[in-house]
């Protein structure tokens, strides 16, 4: 079985001691699985869709996904298996020196400082906000150093002043950075992505990471702050949401295509994770999109 090893990601000190801006372009998917680094990261997804993991948060993502991630907060974007377009993103890495206490504690940077402190929980900005800074993110890739820094501060100030966002890890996410644990979590992600439409037993997933069932249950709950089956059902509901907004399938079809075997159970899980019923979720999306 192929393993997907997560690791500490080293950010090359290119251009500046304060931040690095890069464009990532791949034929199929993004290179890095669940990983972490001391730099804060602002990621703008240009083209791609799939599931985004930040700490113990799991959400669908698509074009114009804009997320700010705090220092050493594990994260990854996993592309959908049916994706045909290339995956591309603009990524900004804010280095530790960027948080210099001399200026970050000043009144001029109060809003930005609060934003960066909040990034420890992961911040997902609404699409409207993302589109508002998209052109500026592109400009960052071409400007000379000083102009680039000034534009970055302008972007951060704009993000710091908006209320159109939500936190990905509401309670925060405390994670003991451990190579073996990261590797196991990545295997779980890939296994669920491949097998969610089939019945996955605890023995199946425990075997995939070379653990016994009891040890795996304790391990997963400790790291992710949720049981494996809660995680699995949440993944299936996210897949259901994707089908509800991208297809006109009947709710019963969506239920089975998402890996659920019982329609009543599907409805209960949908209510639990989305606080509404599937039909209402589809209608609400159509109202917003129209």
C-alpha positions as YAML, in Angstrom:
chain: A
units: angstrom
residues:
- id: 1
  name: UNK
  ca: [0.00, 0.00, 0.00]
- id: 2
  name: UNK
  ca: [1.30, 3.46, -0.91]
- id: 3
  name: UNK
  ca: [1.78, 5.72, 2.12]
- id: 4
  name: UNK
  ca: [1.38, 9.48, 2.18]
- id: 5
  name: UNK
  ca: [3.96, 10.91, 4.55]
- id: 6
  name: UNK
  ca: [3.26, 14.25, 6.17]
- id: 7
  name: UNK
  ca: [6.18, 16.32, 7.30]
- id: 8
  name: UNK
  ca: [7.55, 19.60, 8.39]
- id: 9
  name: UNK
  ca: [7.61, 21.85, 5.33]
- id: 10
  name: UNK
  ca: [10.64, 24.12, 4.96]
- id: 11
  name: UNK
  ca: [9.86, 27.44, 3.29]
- id: 12
  name: UNK
  ca: [12.81, 28.68, 1.25]
- id: 13
  name: UNK
  ca: [13.97, 32.20, 2.24]
- id: 14
  name: UNK
  ca: [13.33, 33.76, -1.17]
- id: 15
  name: UNK
  ca: [13.16, 37.53, -1.82]
- id: 16
  name: UNK
  ca: [12.58, 38.76, 1.71]
- id: 17
  name: UNK
  ca: [13.20, 38.03, 5.37]
- id: 18
  name: UNK
  ca: [9.58, 38.97, 6.05]
- id: 19
  name: UNK
  ca: [7.43, 36.99, 3.62]
- id: 20
  name: UNK
  ca: [7.43, 34.89, 0.47]
- id: 21
  name: UNK
  ca: [4.83, 34.90, -2.31]
- id: 22
  name: UNK
  ca: [4.60, 31.99, -4.75]
- id: 23
  name: UNK
  ca: [2.21, 30.56, -7.28]
- id: 24
  name: UNK
  ca: [1.68, 26.80, -7.10]
- id: 25
  name: UNK
  ca: [0.60, 25.06, -10.29]
- id: 26
  name: UNK
  ca: [0.17, 21.31, -10.66]
- id: 27
  name: UNK
  ca: [-1.26, 19.10, -13.36]
- id: 28
  name: UNK
  ca: [-3.41, 17.03, -11.02]
- id: 29
  name: UNK
  ca: [-3.20, 17.97, -7.35]
- id: 30
  name: UNK
  ca: [-1.33, 20.01, -4.78]
- id: 31
  name: UNK
  ca: [1.98, 18.50, -3.69]
- id: 32
  name: UNK
  ca: [1.78, 18.66, 0.08]
- id: 33
  name: UNK
  ca: [-0.37, 16.41, 2.29]
- id: 34
  name: UNK
  ca: [-1.20, 17.34, 5.91]
- id: 35
  name: UNK
  ca: [1.82, 19.41, 6.97]
- id: 36
  name: UNK
  ca: [2.88, 22.31, 9.16]
- id: 37
  name: UNK
  ca: [5.47, 25.09, 9.31]
- id: 38
  name: UNK
  ca: [6.25, 28.04, 11.60]
- id: 39
  name: UNK
  ca: [5.30, 30.57, 8.91]
- id: 40
  name: UNK
  ca: [1.74, 31.90, 8.78]
- id: 41
  name: UNK
  ca: [0.13, 31.06, 5.44]
- id: 42
  name: UNK
  ca: [-2.43, 32.89, 3.31]
- id: 43
  name: UNK
  ca: [-3.66, 30.62, 0.52]
- id: 44
  name: UNK
  ca: [-5.82, 31.71, -2.41]
- id: 45
  name: UNK
  ca: [-7.09, 28.77, -4.49]
- id: 46
  name: UNK
  ca: [-7.32, 29.83, -8.12]
- id: 47
  name: UNK
  ca: [-8.44, 26.55, -9.70]
- id: 48
  name: UNK
  ca: [-9.21, 23.34, -7.87]
- id: 49
  name: UNK
  ca: [-11.87, 21.68, -5.74]
- id: 50
  name: UNK
  ca: [-11.94, 19.00, -3.08]
- id: 51
  name: UNK
  ca: [-11.71, 18.86, 0.70]
- id: 52
  name: UNK
  ca: [-9.69, 21.25, 2.87]
- id: 53
  name: UNK
  ca: [-8.35, 20.10, 6.24]
- id: 54
  name: UNK
  ca: [-7.13, 22.64, 8.79]
- id: 55
  name: UNK
  ca: [-6.49, 21.30, 12.30]
- id: 56
  name: UNK
  ca: [-9.61, 19.25, 13.04]
- id: 57
  name: UNK
  ca: [-11.73, 21.20, 10.54]
- id: 58
  name: UNK
  ca: [-13.00, 19.63, 7.32]
- id: 59
  name: UNK
  ca: [-14.73, 21.61, 4.56]
- id: 60
  name: UNK
  ca: [-15.28, 21.43, 0.82]
- id: 61
  name: UNK
  ca: [-13.31, 23.98, -1.18]
- id: 62
  name: UNK
  ca: [-13.41, 25.30, -4.74]
- id: 63
  name: UNK
  ca: [-12.09, 28.23, -6.79]
- id: 64
  name: UNK
  ca: [-11.58, 31.47, -4.83]
- id: 65
  name: UNK
  ca: [-11.09, 29.70, -1.52]
- id: 66
  name: UNK
  ca: [-9.14, 32.11, 0.74]
- id: 67
  name: UNK
  ca: [-7.76, 30.90, 4.07]
- id: 68
  name: UNK
  ca: [-5.32, 32.31, 6.62]
- id: 69
  name: UNK
  ca: [-3.52, 29.65, 8.67]
- id: 70
  name: UNK
  ca: [-1.53, 30.27, 11.85]
- id: 71
  name: UNK
  ca: [1.94, 29.07, 12.76]
- id: 72
  name: UNK
  ca: [2.34, 25.27, 13.02]
- id: 73
  name: UNK
  ca: [-1.36, 24.64, 12.39]
- id: 74
  name: UNK
  ca: [-1.52, 21.41, 10.31]
- id: 75
  name: UNK
  ca: [-3.36, 21.75, 7.01]
- id: 76
  name: UNK
  ca: [-3.80, 20.41, 3.49]
- id: 77
  name: UNK
  ca: [-6.01, 20.69, 0.43]
- id: 78
  name: UNK
  ca: [-6.93, 17.32, -1.11]
- id: 79
  name: UNK
  ca: [-8.28, 17.50, -4.63]
- id: 80
  name: UNK
  ca: [-11.37, 15.59, -5.71]
- id: 81
  name: UNK
  ca: [-10.57, 12.39, -7.56]
- id: 82
  name: UNK
  ca: [-12.85, 13.42, -10.45]
- id: 83
  name: UNK
  ca: [-11.06, 16.73, -10.95]
- id: 84
  name: UNK
  ca: [-9.92, 17.29, -14.52]
- id: 85
  name: UNK
  ca: [-8.62, 20.85, -14.38]
- id: 86
  name: UNK
  ca: [-5.15, 21.74, -13.12]
- id: 87
  name: UNK
  ca: [-4.70, 22.80, -9.50]
- id: 88
  name: UNK
  ca: [-3.32, 26.29, -8.91]
- id: 89
  name: UNK
  ca: [-3.01, 28.67, -5.96]
- id: 90
  name: UNK
  ca: [-1.26, 31.82, -4.79]
- id: 91
  name: UNK
  ca: [0.39, 31.22, -1.42]
- id: 92
  name: UNK
  ca: [1.88, 33.85, 0.89]
- id: 93
  name: UNK
  ca: [4.14, 32.74, 3.74]
- id: 94
  name: UNK
  ca: [4.57, 35.30, 6.54]
- id: 95
  name: UNK
  ca: [7.82, 34.52, 8.32]
- id: 96
  name: UNK
  ca: [8.42, 34.74, 12.04]
- id: 97
  name: UNK
  ca: [10.30, 38.03, 11.58]
- id: 98
  name: UNK
  ca: [7.09, 39.51, 10.18]
- id: 99
  name: UNK
  ca: [5.65, 39.43, 13.69]
- id: 100
  name: UNK
  ca: [8.32, 41.77, 15.06]
- id: 101
  name: UNK
  ca: [7.01, 43.03, 18.41]
- id: 102
  name: UNK
  ca: [8.28, 46.56, 17.85]
- id: 103
  name: UNK
  ca: [5.80, 47.35, 15.10]
- id: 104
  name: UNK
  ca: [3.16, 44.68, 15.58]
- id: 105
  name: UNK
  ca: [2.45, 46.03, 19.09]
- id: 106
  name: UNK
  ca: [2.00, 49.58, 17.76]
- id: 107
  name: UNK
  ca: [-1.45, 51.13, 17.31]
- id: 108
  name: UNK
  ca: [-0.92, 51.35, 13.55]
- id: 109
  name: UNK
  ca: [-0.88, 47.56, 13.27]
- id: 110
  name: UNK
  ca: [-3.48, 46.73, 15.91]
- id: 111
  name: UNK
  ca: [-6.03, 45.32, 13.45]
- id: 112
  name: UNK
  ca: [-3.44, 43.24, 11.60]
- id: 113
  name: UNK
  ca: [-1.99, 41.96, 14.88]
- id: 114
  name: UNK
  ca: [-5.43, 40.79, 16.01]
- id: 115
  name: UNK
  ca: [-5.98, 39.11, 12.65]
- id: 116
  name: UNK
  ca: [-2.70, 37.21, 12.83]
- id: 117
  name: UNK
  ca: [-3.41, 36.14, 16.42]
- id: 118
  name: UNK
  ca: [-6.80, 34.81, 15.33]
- id: 119
  name: UNK
  ca: [-5.15, 32.85, 12.51]
- id: 120
  name: UNK
  ca: [-4.15, 30.21, 15.07]
- id: 121
  name: UNK
  ca: [-7.71, 28.91, 14.70]
- id: 122
  name: UNK
  ca: [-7.67, 29.11, 10.90]
- id: 123
  name: UNK
  ca: [-9.73, 31.80, 9.13]
- id: 124
  name: UNK
  ca: [-11.87, 31.14, 6.05]
- id: 125
  name: UNK
  ca: [-12.91, 34.36, 4.28]
- id: 126
  name: UNK
  ca: [-16.13, 34.63, 2.29]
- id: 127
  name: UNK
  ca: [-15.88, 34.48, -1.50]
- id: 128
  name: UNK
  ca: [-16.80, 38.15, -1.83]
- id: 129
  name: UNK
  ca: [-13.80, 39.09, 0.33]
- id: 130
  name: UNK
  ca: [-11.54, 36.75, -1.66]
- id: 131
  name: UNK
  ca: [-12.54, 38.29, -4.98]
- id: 132
  name: UNK
  ca: [-11.87, 41.73, -3.51]
- id: 133
  name: UNK
  ca: [-8.17, 40.92, -2.92]
- id: 134
  name: UNK
  ca: [-7.60, 38.56, -5.86]
- id: 135
  name: UNK
  ca: [-5.99, 41.11, -8.19]
- id: 136
  name: UNK
  ca: [-3.74, 42.35, -5.39]
- id: 137
  name: UNK
  ca: [-2.56, 38.81, -4.70]
- id: 138
  name: UNK
  ca: [-1.55, 38.49, -8.35]
- id: 139
  name: UNK
  ca: [0.30, 41.82, -8.20]
- id: 140
  name: UNK
  ca: [2.34, 40.61, -5.24]
- id: 141
  name: UNK
  ca: [4.03, 38.08, -7.50]
- id: 142
  name: UNK
  ca: [5.56, 40.77, -9.72]
- id: 143
  name: UNK
  ca: [6.27, 43.85, -7.59]
- id: 144
  name: UNK
  ca: [9.71, 44.86, -6.26]
- id: 145
  name: UNK
  ca: [10.33, 44.16, -2.54]
- id: 146
  name: UNK
  ca: [9.24, 47.41, -0.86]
- id: 147
  name: UNK
  ca: [6.13, 47.83, -3.00]
- id: 148
  name: UNK
  ca: [5.33, 44.18, -2.38]
- id: 149
  name: UNK
  ca: [5.50, 44.67, 1.39]
- id: 150
  name: UNK
  ca: [3.26, 47.74, 1.25]
- id: 151
  name: UNK
  ca: [0.69, 45.88, -0.84]
- id: 152
  name: UNK
  ca: [0.79, 42.91, 1.53]
- id: 153
  name: UNK
  ca: [0.04, 45.21, 4.47]
- id: 154
  name: UNK
  ca: [-2.85, 46.66, 2.48]
- id: 155
  name: UNK
  ca: [-4.25, 43.15, 1.88]
- id: 156
  name: UNK
  ca: [-3.88, 42.19, 5.54]
- id: 157
  name: UNK
  ca: [-5.55, 45.42, 6.68]
- id: 158
  name: UNK
  ca: [-8.46, 44.74, 4.34]
- id: 159
  name: UNK
  ca: [-8.83, 41.21, 5.70]
- id: 160
  name: UNK
  ca: [-8.50, 42.48, 9.27]
- id: 161
  name: UNK
  ca: [-11.42, 44.88, 8.83]
- id: 162
  name: UNK
  ca: [-13.95, 42.47, 7.33]
- id: 163
  name: UNK
  ca: [-16.54, 40.52, 9.31]
- id: 164
  name: UNK
  ca: [-17.21, 38.16, 6.40]
- id: 165
  name: UNK
  ca: [-15.31, 35.13, 7.63]
- id: 166
  name: UNK
  ca: [-15.61, 32.14, 9.93]
- id: 167
  name: UNK
  ca: [-13.13, 30.31, 12.13]
- id: 168
  name: UNK
  ca: [-12.22, 26.78, 11.11]
- id: 169
  name: UNK
  ca: [-11.20, 25.52, 14.58]
- id: 170
  name: UNK
  ca: [-13.63, 27.31, 16.86]
- id: 171
  name: UNK
  ca: [-12.15, 25.87, 20.05]
- id: 172
  name: UNK
  ca: [-8.59, 26.19, 18.76]
- id: 173
  name: UNK
  ca: [-6.42, 23.23, 17.86]
- id: 174
  name: UNK
  ca: [-3.59, 22.07, 20.06]
- id: 175
  name: UNK
  ca: [-1.44, 19.55, 18.23]
- id: 176
  name: UNK
  ca: [1.71, 17.75, 19.30]
- id: 177
  name: UNK
  ca: [3.85, 17.89, 16.15]
- id: 178
  name: UNK
  ca: [4.84, 14.30, 15.56]
- id: 179
  name: UNK
  ca: [5.99, 12.78, 12.26]
- id: 180
  name: UNK
  ca: [4.39, 9.37, 12.89]
- id: 181
  name: UNK
  ca: [1.05, 10.90, 13.87]
- id: 182
  name: UNK
  ca: [1.03, 13.10, 10.79]
- id: 183
  name: UNK
  ca: [1.78, 10.13, 8.56]
- id: 184
  name: UNK
  ca: [-1.10, 8.16, 10.04]
- id: 185
  name: UNK
  ca: [-3.55, 11.04, 9.65]
- id: 186
  name: UNK
  ca: [-2.61, 11.37, 5.99]
- id: 187
  name: UNK
  ca: [-3.23, 7.68, 5.41]
- id: 188
  name: UNK
  ca: [-6.65, 8.06, 7.05]
- id: 189
  name: UNK
  ca: [-7.50, 11.00, 4.79]
- id: 190
  name: UNK
  ca: [-6.54, 9.12, 1.65]
- id: 191
  name: UNK
  ca: [-8.24, 5.90, 2.76]
- id: 192
  name: UNK
  ca: [-11.54, 7.69, 3.46]
- id: 193
  name: UNK
  ca: [-11.35, 9.57, 0.17]
- id: 194
  name: UNK
  ca: [-10.97, 6.29, -1.71]
- id: 195
  name: UNK
  ca: [-13.36, 4.07, 0.26]
- id: 196
  name: UNK
  ca: [-16.11, 6.34, 1.68]
- id: 197
  name: UNK
  ca: [-18.79, 4.84, -0.62]
- id: 198
  name: UNK
  ca: [-18.16, 1.42, 0.90]
- id: 199
  name: UNK
  ca: [-18.74, 0.27, 4.44]
- id: 200
  name: UNK
  ca: [-15.57, 1.07, 6.42]
- id: 201
  name: UNK
  ca: [-15.12, -0.83, 9.66]
- id: 202
  name: UNK
  ca: [-12.87, 0.16, 12.53]
- id: 203
  name: UNK
  ca: [-10.78, -2.90, 11.75]
- id: 204
  name: UNK
  ca: [-10.31, -1.70, 8.16]
- id: 205
  name: UNK
  ca: [-9.02, 1.75, 9.02]
- id: 206
  name: UNK
  ca: [-6.94, 0.54, 11.97]
- id: 207
  name: UNK
  ca: [-5.25, -2.01, 9.73]
- id: 208
  name: UNK
  ca: [-4.48, 0.70, 7.16]
- id: 209
  name: UNK
  ca: [-2.30, 2.50, 9.72]
- id: 210
  name: UNK
  ca: [-0.92, -0.69, 11.31]
- id: 211
  name: UNK
  ca: [-2.67, -0.29, 14.65]
- id: 212
  name: UNK
  ca: [-5.19, -2.34, 16.60]
- id: 213
  name: UNK
  ca: [-8.74, -1.01, 16.83]
- id: 214
  name: UNK
  ca: [-8.60, 0.22, 20.43]
- id: 215
  name: UNK
  ca: [-5.28, 2.02, 19.97]
- id: 216
  name: UNK
  ca: [-6.45, 3.63, 16.75]
- id: 217
  name: UNK
  ca: [-9.67, 4.88, 18.34]
- id: 218
  name: UNK
  ca: [-7.75, 6.52, 21.19]
- id: 219
  name: UNK
  ca: [-5.15, 7.95, 18.82]
- id: 220
  name: UNK
  ca: [-7.64, 9.46, 16.38]
- id: 221
  name: UNK
  ca: [-9.89, 10.95, 19.06]
- id: 222
  name: UNK
  ca: [-6.90, 12.48, 20.83]
- id: 223
  name: UNK
  ca: [-5.51, 14.12, 17.70]
- id: 224
  name: UNK
  ca: [-8.71, 15.16, 15.94]
- id: 225
  name: UNK
  ca: [-10.93, 15.79, 18.99]
- id: 226
  name: UNK
  ca: [-13.63, 13.65, 17.40]
- id: 227
  name: UNK
  ca: [-14.20, 9.93, 16.87]
- id: 228
  name: UNK
  ca: [-13.27, 8.34, 13.57]
- id: 229
  name: UNK
  ca: [-16.89, 7.59, 12.70]
- id: 230
  name: UNK
  ca: [-17.92, 11.18, 13.41]
- id: 231
  name: UNK
  ca: [-15.12, 12.23, 11.05]
- id: 232
  name: UNK
  ca: [-16.26, 9.69, 8.44]
- id: 233
  name: UNK
  ca: [-19.89, 10.82, 8.59]
- id: 234
  name: UNK
  ca: [-18.81, 14.44, 8.34]
- id: 235
  name: UNK
  ca: [-16.80, 13.60, 5.23]
- id: 236
  name: UNK
  ca: [-19.81, 11.85, 3.68]
- id: 237
  name: UNK
  ca: [-22.05, 14.83, 4.44]
- id: 238
  name: UNK
  ca: [-19.56, 17.15, 2.75]
- id: 239
  name: UNK
  ca: [-19.68, 14.89, -0.31]
- id: 240
  name: UNK
  ca: [-23.49, 15.02, -0.15]
- id: 241
  name: UNK
  ca: [-23.40, 18.83, -0.05]
- id: 242
  name: UNK
  ca: [-21.25, 18.87, -3.17]
- id: 243
  name: UNK
  ca: [-23.74, 16.66, -5.00]
- id: 244
  name: UNK
  ca: [-26.70, 18.74, -3.82]
- id: 245
  name: UNK
  ca: [-25.31, 21.97, -5.25]
- id: 246
  name: UNK
  ca: [-23.64, 20.58, -8.38]
- id: 247
  name: UNK
  ca: [-26.28, 18.09, -9.56]
- id: 248
  name: UNK
  ca: [-30.05, 17.75, -9.66]
- id: 249
  name: UNK
  ca: [-30.06, 14.25, -8.16]
- id: 250
  name: UNK
  ca: [-32.85, 13.28, -5.82]
- id: 251
  name: UNK
  ca: [-31.98, 13.40, -2.11]
- id: 252
  name: UNK
  ca: [-32.25, 9.61, -1.88]
- id: 253
  name: UNK
  ca: [-29.72, 9.25, -4.71]
- id: 254
  name: UNK
  ca: [-27.38, 11.72, -2.98]
- id: 255
  name: UNK
  ca: [-27.71, 9.72, 0.24]
- id: 256
  name: UNK
  ca: [-26.47, 6.47, -1.32]
- id: 257
  name: UNK
  ca: [-23.89, 8.13, -3.58]
- id: 258
  name: UNK
  ca: [-22.34, 9.70, -0.47]
- id: 259
  name: UNK
  ca: [-21.85, 6.34, 1.19]
- id: 260
  name: UNK
  ca: [-24.86, 6.21, 3.53]
- id: 261
  name: UNK
  ca: [-26.90, 3.02, 3.71]
- id: 262
  name: UNK
  ca: [-29.95, 4.44, 5.49]
- id: 263
  name: UNK
  ca: [-31.97, 7.51, 4.46]
- id: 264
  name: UNK
  ca: [-33.20, 8.28, 8.02]
- id: 265
  name: UNK
  ca: [-29.61, 8.11, 9.32]
- id: 266
  name: UNK
  ca: [-28.50, 10.35, 6.44]
- id: 267
  name: UNK
  ca: [-31.09, 12.95, 7.41]
- id: 268
  name: UNK
  ca: [-30.01, 12.86, 11.07]
- id: 269
  name: UNK
  ca: [-26.35, 13.29, 10.15]
- id: 270
  name: UNK
  ca: [-27.13, 16.10, 7.71]
- id: 271
  name: UNK
  ca: [-29.07, 17.94, 10.42]
- id: 272
  name: UNK
  ca: [-26.21, 17.39, 12.86]
- id: 273
  name: UNK
  ca: [-23.47, 18.82, 10.63]
- id: 274
  name: UNK
  ca: [-25.37, 21.40, 8.54]
- id: 275
  name: UNK
  ca: [-28.22, 22.29, 10.90]
- id: 276
  name: UNK
  ca: [-30.80, 21.92, 8.14]
- id: 277
  name: UNK
  ca: [-32.31, 19.32, 5.87]
- id: 278
  name: UNK
  ca: [-30.79, 18.43, 2.46]
- id: 279
  name: UNK
  ca: [-33.56, 20.05, 0.40]
- id: 280
  name: UNK
  ca: [-33.27, 23.28, 2.38]
- id: 281
  name: UNK
  ca: [-29.50, 23.24, 1.94]
- id: 282
  name: UNK
  ca: [-29.93, 23.02, -1.84]
- id: 283
  name: UNK
  ca: [-32.59, 25.74, -1.91]
- id: 284
  name: UNK
  ca: [-30.52, 28.08, 0.25]
- id: 285
  name: UNK
  ca: [-27.52, 27.63, -2.03]
- id: 286
  name: UNK
  ca: [-29.62, 28.28, -5.14]
- id: 287
  name: UNK
  ca: [-30.97, 31.53, -3.62]
- id: 288
  name: UNK
  ca: [-27.46, 32.77, -2.86]
- id: 289
  name: UNK
  ca: [-26.09, 31.72, -6.24]
- id: 290
  name: UNK
  ca: [-28.92, 33.25, -8.28]
...
